[in-house]
Amino acid sequence: MFKIILVAILSISLYAKEHVIDQLGRKFIPAQVKVKVGDTLRFTNSDPFAHNAYTDDVLNEFDTGMQTKGQSAVVPIKAKSSFTVQCAVHPEMLLKVTVE
């Protein structure tokens, strides 16, 4: 049983991809992304003011905390779902995430 779990974990990590989401001009760039379980989202703040990306999605809940210019935060994708990421500082910023 342990070998099966280990193989599953290793196979997910071998194919995991990091998706870079820029925060620029009070927008998430890109505004939508398709990802897979095991992938990560890297939120990078390119604006001169702070951002705070978060989602309340039950399966993939996260909060990057306040990010100042140049800071990045990485969050894992844990389960299949579709959800919206918002900025706590700029609620008009939306990112649509589809997990396949």
C-alpha positions as a printed NumPy array, in Angstrom:
array([[  0.   ,   0.   ,   0.   ],
       [  2.83 ,   2.406,   0.883],
       [  4.458,   1.812,  -2.526],
       [  1.237,   2.685,  -4.342],
       [  0.867,   5.944,  -2.415],
       [  4.524,   6.825,  -2.963],
       [  4.245,   6.168,  -6.717],
       [  1.097,   8.321,  -6.903],
       [  2.803,  11.202,  -5.082],
       [  5.922,  10.972,  -7.242],
       [  3.949,  10.848, -10.482],
       [  1.958,  13.949,  -9.517],
       [  5.109,  15.872,  -8.586],
       [  6.893,  14.878, -11.823],
       [  4.184,  16.476, -13.913],
       [  3.332,  19.41 , -11.66 ],
       [  3.572,  22.812, -13.28 ],
       [  3.943,  26.276, -11.805],
       [  1.555,  28.851, -13.285],
       [  2.704,  32.452, -12.847],
       [ -0.066,  34.956, -12.182],
       [  1.054,  38.573, -12.387],
       [ -0.74 ,  41.277, -10.421],
       [ -0.397,  44.38 , -12.56 ],
       [ -2.649,  47.361, -13.235],
       [ -5.107,  46.091, -10.623],
       [ -5.622,  42.926, -12.698],
       [ -4.614,  39.289, -12.516],
       [ -2.711,  38.4  , -15.684],
       [ -3.859,  36.067, -17.113],
       [ -7.486,  36.49 , -16.001],
       [ -8.213,  32.762, -16.324],
       [ -6.112,  29.647, -16.065],
       [ -6.577,  25.883, -16.403],
       [ -4.463,  23.823, -14.028],
       [ -4.156,  20.276, -12.727],
       [ -4.152,  18.864,  -9.215],
       [ -0.572,  19.126,  -7.92 ],
       [  0.215,  22.293,  -9.893],
       [  0.979,  25.558,  -8.125],
       [ -0.029,  29.159,  -8.671],
       [  2.704,  31.77 ,  -8.165],
       [  1.214,  35.212,  -7.509],
       [  3.729,  37.987,  -8.215],
       [  2.961,  41.621,  -7.416],
       [  4.241,  43.954, -10.129],
       [  2.17 ,  46.932,  -8.957],
       [  3.593,  49.726,  -6.769],
       [  0.918,  48.986,  -4.127],
       [ -0.086,  45.923,  -2.094],
       [ -2.31 ,  43.022,  -3.157],
       [ -3.772,  40.065,  -1.242],
       [ -4.964,  37.131,  -3.387],
       [ -7.391,  34.68 ,  -1.81 ],
       [-10.18 ,  32.201,  -2.487],
       [-12.856,  30.746,  -0.246],
       [-13.132,  27.591,  -2.386],
       [-13.6  ,  24.765,   0.113],
       [-11.263,  22.379,  -1.731],
       [ -8.466,  24.847,  -2.555],
       [ -8.818,  27.606,   0.034],
       [ -5.825,  29.964,   0.379],
       [ -4.835,  33.502,   1.302],
       [ -1.471,  34.882,   0.155],
       [ -1.45 ,  37.649,   2.754],
       [ -0.388,  41.167,   1.856],
       [  2.187,  41.255,  -0.927],
       [  4.114,  44.438,  -1.614],
       [  5.79 ,  45.257,  -4.94 ],
       [  8.078,  42.466,  -6.107],
       [  6.873,  39.859,  -3.622],
       [  5.593,  36.439,  -4.675],
       [  3.504,  33.789,  -2.981],
       [  3.048,  30.192,  -4.131],
       [ -0.102,  28.199,  -3.436],
       [ -0.74 ,  24.509,  -4.236],
       [ -3.721,  23.182,  -6.144],
       [ -5.093,  20.355,  -4.012],
       [ -8.321,  19.171,  -5.655],
       [-10.46 ,  19.294,  -8.798],
       [-12.699,  22.34 ,  -8.681],
       [-13.517,  25.624, -10.386],
       [-13.14 ,  28.79 ,  -8.361],
       [-12.526,  32.526,  -8.429],
       [ -9.526,  34.251,  -6.858],
       [-10.014,  37.817,  -5.653],
       [ -7.814,  40.539,  -4.216],
       [ -8.825,  41.604,  -0.698],
       [ -7.528,  45.121,  -1.423],
       [ -9.02 ,  45.488,  -4.928],
       [-12.246,  43.424,  -5.124],
       [-12.59 ,  44.126,  -8.853],
       [ -9.561,  41.886,  -9.488],
       [-10.78 ,  38.42 , -10.472],
       [ -8.996,  35.275, -11.623],
       [-11.005,  32.268, -12.841],
       [ -9.281,  28.955, -12.069],
       [-10.399,  25.63 , -13.524],
       [ -8.775,  22.53 , -12.06 ],
       [ -8.939,  19.533, -14.384]])
